[in-house]
Amino acid sequence: MKDNWYEIVETLQPCIANNTIESEYQKKIEGCLKILGWKSSNKTMQSQIDIRIGNNNSIRPDIVLYKNNIPVLPIEIKRPTNICCEKQQQQLTSYMRQLKLNVGLYIGENIQLYYDTPDNRDSSKSIFMVELRKDDAKGVDLCEMLTYEL
């Protein structure tokens, strides 16, 4: 897992240094998720999918991870220099609630795992954060949590 974390950091750190635009950052993140076993070819990783809300509205998470065609994790991506704000946290929370999931992932200036309880009227809470540095030991834990397994 340590090698996976190092590969992810080496892939994403240049994006931080260059303040890469969000769409390019997302492509790099998708490549990192492939390192962990998620793939668009088998639909375990889907980007920019529309989630219907009522008849006329929809929301669009940046990435949703699936197991057995069931969503397991929405991912909200912002520019690598973005500092997560309440509005972005609420956006991720809305994806989690529409998908009926208690967890979601934010990736911007760092990586944060959010947790939400169905009876919570407030936004979800960040329960785990990793800095995009090789020396952040929690990165290995993140890779273990996010590795795709059947």
C-alpha positions in Angstrom: 0.0 0.0 0.0 2.9 2.3 0.7 4.0 2.1 -3.0 0.4 2.9 -4.1 0.4 6.0 -1.8 3.8 7.2 -3.1 2.5 6.8 -6.7 -0.6 8.8 -5.9 1.4 11.6 -4.3 3.8 11.7 -7.2 0.9 11.9 -9.6 -1.0 14.6 -7.8 1.8 16.9 -6.3 2.6 18.5 -9.7 -1.1 19.4 -10.0 -0.8 21.3 -6.7 2.4 23.1 -7.8 0.8 24.1 -11.1 -2.7 24.8 -9.7 -4.1 22.5 -12.4 -7.7 23.2 -13.5 -10.4 21.0 -11.9 -11.1 18.9 -15.0 -7.4 18.0 -15.5 -7.0 17.3 -11.8 -10.0 14.9 -12.0 -8.3 13.0 -14.8 -5.2 12.5 -12.7 -7.4 11.4 -9.7 -9.2 8.9 -11.9 -5.7 7.5 -12.8 -4.9 7.2 -9.1 -8.2 5.4 -8.5 -7.1 2.9 -11.2 -4.0 2.2 -9.2 -6.4 1.1 -6.4 -8.4 -1.1 -8.7 -11.3 1.1 -9.8 -12.0 1.2 -13.5 -14.3 3.0 -15.8 -14.2 0.0 -18.2 -16.1 -2.2 -15.8 -18.2 0.7 -14.4 -16.8 0.5 -10.9 -15.8 4.2 -11.4 -18.1 6.5 -13.2 -17.6 10.2 -13.8 -20.1 13.1 -14.2 -23.2 10.9 -13.9 -26.6 12.6 -13.5 -28.5 11.8 -10.4 -32.2 12.7 -10.9 -34.0 14.8 -8.2 -37.6 15.0 -9.0 -38.8 15.5 -12.6 -36.7 18.5 -13.7 -33.6 18.6 -11.6 -30.4 16.6 -11.2 -27.0 16.7 -9.5 -23.7 15.5 -10.9 -21.0 14.2 -8.6 -17.5 14.3 -10.2 -16.9 10.6 -9.6 -19.0 7.8 -8.0 -17.4 4.4 -7.1 -19.6 1.3 -7.5 -19.5 -2.3 -6.3 -21.8 -4.8 -8.0 -23.6 -1.8 -9.7 -24.4 -0.2 -6.4 -22.9 3.2 -5.5 -20.5 3.1 -2.6 -18.7 6.4 -2.6 -19.3 9.8 -4.2 -16.2 12.0 -4.8 -16.2 15.7 -5.0 -13.1 17.2 -6.7 -12.0 20.8 -6.5 -8.8 22.5 -7.7 -5.7 21.3 -5.9 -5.3 24.7 -4.2 -8.9 25.0 -3.1 -9.6 25.3 0.6 -12.8 23.3 1.4 -15.6 25.5 2.4 -19.1 24.9 3.8 -20.8 25.2 0.4 -18.6 22.4 -1.0 -19.2 20.3 2.1 -22.9 20.7 1.6 -22.6 19.8 -2.1 -20.8 16.5 -1.1 -23.5 15.9 1.6 -26.2 16.3 -1.0 -24.6 13.6 -3.2 -24.3 11.3 -0.2 -27.9 11.7 0.8 -29.3 11.3 -2.8 -27.2 8.1 -3.1 -28.3 7.0 0.4 -24.7 6.7 1.5 -23.1 7.7 4.8 -19.7 8.4 3.4 -18.2 10.7 0.7 -14.8 11.9 -0.3 -13.5 15.4 -1.0 -10.3 15.9 -2.9 -8.8 19.4 -3.3 -5.9 20.7 -1.3 -6.1 17.5 0.7 -8.2 14.4 0.9 -11.0 14.2 3.4 -13.4 11.4 4.2 -16.8 12.7 5.3 -19.5 10.9 7.3 -23.2 11.7 7.6 -25.9 10.1 9.6 -29.4 10.0 8.0 -31.0 11.9 10.9 -28.4 14.7 10.8 -29.9 17.9 9.5 -26.5 19.6 9.3 -23.8 18.9 6.7 -21.7 15.8 7.1 -18.5 15.9 9.1 -14.9 15.3 8.1 -13.7 12.3 10.0 -10.4 11.6 8.3 -7.9 13.9 6.5 -4.8 13.1 4.5 -2.3 15.7 3.2 -0.9 14.9 -0.3 2.6 14.2 1.1 4.6 10.9 1.1 5.3 11.4 4.8 1.6 11.5 5.8 1.3 8.0 7.1 -2.5 8.2 6.9 -2.1 8.0 3.1 -1.4 4.3 3.4 -4.5 3.9 5.5 -6.5 5.8 2.8 -5.2 3.4 0.2 -6.3 0.4 2.2 -9.7 1.9 2.7 -10.1 2.7 -1.0 -8.7 -0.4 -2.6 -11.2 -2.1 -4.8 -12.0 -5.6 -3.7 -14.7 -8.0 -4.9 
